């Protein structure tokens, strides 16, 4: 299942720590945005890892993209992820 993750963390060390952890789950496509393909068991691991790192004023969001939604993703420049549905311009 494809997911997009984004974070808003102002503390440099925590942000770096979270980024290192998120690289275990997917590909960084922007400074605070990752694209991941996750199985249900991976989601539980991801949530646990995030909860260990962030503080109450930090924000992390992740969005599950259905196959139909993923077909409408457009990428201009940058890293091309493994999704066969992403239109790269």
WOQUI-V237560 format. One record per residue. D_CENTER is the distance of its C-alpha to the mean C-alpha in whole Angstrom. Layout:
d_center=D_CENTER
d_center=D_CENTER
This chain:
d_center=12
d_center=9
d_center=6
d_center=4
d_center=3
d_center=6
d_center=8
d_center=12
d_center=14
d_center=17
d_center=18
d_center=18
d_center=18
d_center=16
d_center=13
d_center=14
d_center=14
d_center=11
d_center=9
d_center=12
d_center=10
d_center=7
d_center=9
d_center=10
d_center=8
d_center=6
d_center=7
d_center=7
d_center=8
d_center=10
d_center=11
d_center=8
d_center=5
d_center=3
d_center=4
d_center=6
d_center=9
d_center=10
d_center=14
d_center=15
d_center=16
d_center=12
d_center=11
d_center=14
d_center=13
d_center=10
d_center=12
d_center=15
d_center=13
d_center=11
d_center=15
d_center=17
d_center=15
d_center=15
d_center=18
d_center=19
d_center=19
d_center=15
d_center=13
d_center=9
d_center=8
d_center=6
d_center=8
d_center=10
d_center=12
d_center=15
d_center=17
d_center=19
d_center=16
d_center=14
d_center=17
d_center=17
d_center=14
d_center=16
d_center=15
d_center=18
d_center=18
d_center=15
d_center=13
d_center=14
d_center=11
d_center=13
d_center=13
d_center=17
d_center=17
d_center=15
d_center=18
d_center=18
d_center=21
